[in-house]
Amino acid sequence: MSAAASPAAASLRGKSSEIKTLLLRGLASSGQLKQVHASLLRHGLDQDPSLLNPVLRRAFDFPDAAGYPGLLFRQARRPGVYLWNTMIHGLVSSDRFGEALDFYRSMRRDGLLPDYFTLPFVLKACARLSAFELGRRMHALVVKMGVGPDVYVQTGLLCFYTRCGCVEDAYKVFDDIPDKNVVSWTAMITGFIEYERFGEAVAMFTRMLEMGLRPDCLTLVKAVSACSRLGDARCGEWIHRYVTNIGMEKNVFVATSLLDMYVKCGNMEKARYLFDTMPEKDVVPWSIMVQGYASHGLPREALSIFFQMQRENLRPDCYVMVGLLNACAQLGAQEFGCWASNLIDRNEFLDNPILGTALIDMYAKCGSVARAWGFFREMRERDRVVWNAAITGLAMNGHVKPAFGLFGQVEKLGVRPDGNTFMGLLCACTHAGLVNEGRQYFNSMVNVFSLPPTIEHYGCMVDLLGRAGHLEEAHNLIKDMPMEPNTIVWGALLGGCSLHRDTKLAEHVLKKLIELEPWNSGNYVLLSNIYSSSRRWDDAADIRSRMNNQGIQKVPGYSWIEVDGIVHEFLVGDESHPMSKEIYAKLEELAKELKAGGYVPTTELVLFDIEEEEKEHNLSWHSEKLAVAFGLISTGPNVVIRVVKNLRVCGDCHQALKLISKITQREIIVRDNNRFHCFIDGSCSCRDYW
């Protein structure tokens, strides 16, 4: 009997060794796993923990056999803690947190206590499901079992508390860990970041270095992220130097986080240097640079980076496209924006609110309201941001009633408006001079939707009231603001003073602006224009003298026009363009036709007391006129001329462009830094109110 049993036992040992070798070597499919399981059953080895456990562990590797691990586990007659741990670990690793907690409860009902390996995974499941009460009971169990000093269990508790928003409790757990490792420190840093306590996150990173611990890749990424959120470039640069000293600067994740930090802190020069020196770049760094340049008002640089990316044969992702479309919107480069949008499947735009919003915004800022509206109607998923983009796009193009109608739909659909929604509505009121409607929307923010107005909303209301001539009401609104008024608010009032020539209030406002922004030339220029229009030439000259003495330079007026996918830039009096002779010849031709049509230059808007003829000469060289002239000689008779200007279009250019649209029978769209002007057959969409 024993002699017969011996060969059988040897055979089983051989089969067991063969199965272990197969499991260690790896299985390519769930089918192979089932063959191994069948072999266990056939040879009576299905209750051997040393074989069943690795089979169970491998069962989680195949998503097409999601229910198979449970079947394997239930075949075990007396599963030990080790097998329960494998099951719970596998479920947590597969993001099946609810099932993991169900198995843990079953394990406790079977009278088994968890060990060091069980607790971290159960705590992770509790954290992901915000199962606060169960997590607290787990903490009590940890204390009762005396496993508190274990760093992995304590780190699990720490992550649980931070995930549930109990940062102070997490810190107490962290403080009690006798031998903190890098994972513990990183978990605490992450907890501070998640609850926007960025200064404490950076301080924790500093303490970690003082303890002599070397951070890993994830710790460095988190620390740099905290600096980004703080906007603390100096701290970020210090971490960058540390990264270089320990030889981690070539790690793609660390380098990308540093790049993102420089961009968010506004240091595009350092960002570009780091970008150019990165040895490896996936699509993320390219995306950061395109979006960074676009968000910091450098659209031409954003396009340049994109073209470089194209030469590297990298396909743009969603975030690259958002930055690119933003840059096109700033330049008014609709033609290029349309071409670029074709690089991504149209369905991605229709299904992705982020992409869809960027495309709607680009069309709207290029003056193509019909295209923006058409695309908005096609969007299959519309969140609040998409609705806001449509409302704002209609408002900035002067389509006030449709913007109000869209807001009515937002209310009917139960989409809760936010501050950006009301910014769009207030801008619509400002462009149309609808003071009563503006007051109603402003009041409804607080009284109906419980949204406290931000400083931007106050600025919009001051602008609306100031333009309409309600200067005293606008000034009183500023006095009653719950926060200190900034340059946007005072600047809006100064614009109203300029429009209605209230020099006394303007001088008061200017003093406030100079206190806040003594370097801003626009404040001086506005007051100088008020003096000039009142023929107070000595006062205007005094302003100019103050600017010169303080080294303040007037911001030059630039205009851009896109022709055949190329963006052309013009400066006031510009003669650098290859077609300058033809452009100025066209302006001379237009000047004669304008004069014959009764146009008289608005020379009072020229800053200084100079001869009338010289004033007229200066006005004729404004950048928007140069751009329009170039558009007229470079495009066909039915092509809409689209110009973008960095400053507010002046009154003389506005009057001239109305007549040019009538003389040439061309539609001319100019977007200045305030709104759109659509010139058709001698009239403007703004109805001379801007």
Salt bridges, closest charged atoms under 4 A:
GLU18 OE2 - LYS15 NZ 3.26
ASP61 OD2 - ARG58 NE 2.63
GLU99 OE1 - ARG96 NH2 3.00
ASP102 OD1 - ARG105 NH1 3.27
GLU168 OE2 - ARG197 NH2 2.89
ASP169 OD2 - ARG136 NH1 3.78
GLU200 OE1 - ARG197 NE 2.68
GLU237 OE1 - LYS270 NZ 3.20
ASP260 OD2 - LYS264 NZ 2.94
ASP276 OD1 - ARG272 NE 3.17
GLU348 OE2 - ARG315 NH2 3.56
ASP351 OD1 - ARG380 NE 2.78
ASP361 OD2 - LYS365 NZ 3.30
GLU378 OE2 - ARG346 NH2 2.75
ASP418 OD2 - ARG384 NE 3.33
ASP463 OD1 - ARG467 NE 2.89
GLU473 OE1 - ARG439 NH2 2.75
ASP539 OD2 - ARG536 NE 2.80
GLU589 OE2 - LYS586 NZ 3.35
GLU604 OE2 - ARG501 NH2 2.66
GLU612 OE2 - LYS615 NZ 3.29
GLU624 OE1 - LYS645 NZ 2.76
ASP652 OD2 - LYS625 NZ 2.67
ASP672 OD2 - HIS677 NE2 3.31
ASP688 OD1 - HIS654 ND1 3.63
ASP688 OD1 - LYS658 NZ 3.04
